[in-house]
C-alpha cells in the first residue's frame, strides 16, 4: 500500500526533513561532536544535494501547445 506518491518532490522533502530532524536531535542529545554523527548528517545533506542536481539536469519542459500547429492568440 502506497502512502504517498514517489516523485521528485516527496524524495527531496523526505531527505531534507530527515537531515533537519537529524541535526536537531543530535544537537539536543549532545552527540553532534561525534565524528560518525557528523558524517551521517553531512552524507544526508550530500544526498539531498545530488538528488536536487540530478532532477535539475533531468528536468523536461512541458509545452502546452503542439509545435506542428502554432496558434496565434491575437485573433
N, C-alpha and C positions, 0 to 999 in steps of 0.2 A: 504494500500500500504506500503510495507516494503522498507525503505530507505537503510538499512544495515542489514546484517545477524546477528542474535543474537547468538553469541558464546562466549567462554571464553575470546578471545582477545578483542572483542568490549566491553564487560562488564567491563573488567579491565581498558581499555583505557578511557572509558567514566567516570567511577568513579574517576580515578586518575586525569583526566582533570578537572572535577568538583571541586575536592578538591584543586587543584593548582590554578584554577581561583578564587575560594572562598577565599583562603589565600591572593591572590594578590589584589582582590577588597576590602577585609576587611582591608588590610594594607593601601591601597590608601585612603579609606574613613575614616580612623582612628577609626573604630569601633571594632578593634581586641581586645581592652581591655575589652569589654563587655563579661560577662560570657556566655551568650546564644550563641554568635557568636563562641566563642572558643569551646563550647560544640558541636555545629553543625559541625564545621570543623573537630574536633577530632573524632566524630562519623562517619563522612565520611571516614576518614583515617582508622578507625577500621573496617568499612565495606569492604574497599579495602583489608585490611589485611586478614580478614576472608574469603573473596571470593578467594583470592590467595591461602590460606591454603586449602580450600575446593577443588579447582581444582587441586592442587598438590596431594592431597590424592586420588582423583578420576582419576588421570592420568593413561591411559591404553596404554601400549606399543604396537605399531603396528608392527607386524613382516612381513617382505617382502616375506618370503618363508614359504610354508606349512611345518608343522612338520612331516607329515606322509611320505613325500618323500624327505629326505635330499639329497642335491646335493653337489657334490664335484667340486670346481672351479679350481682344479689343472689340469684337463684334457681338 
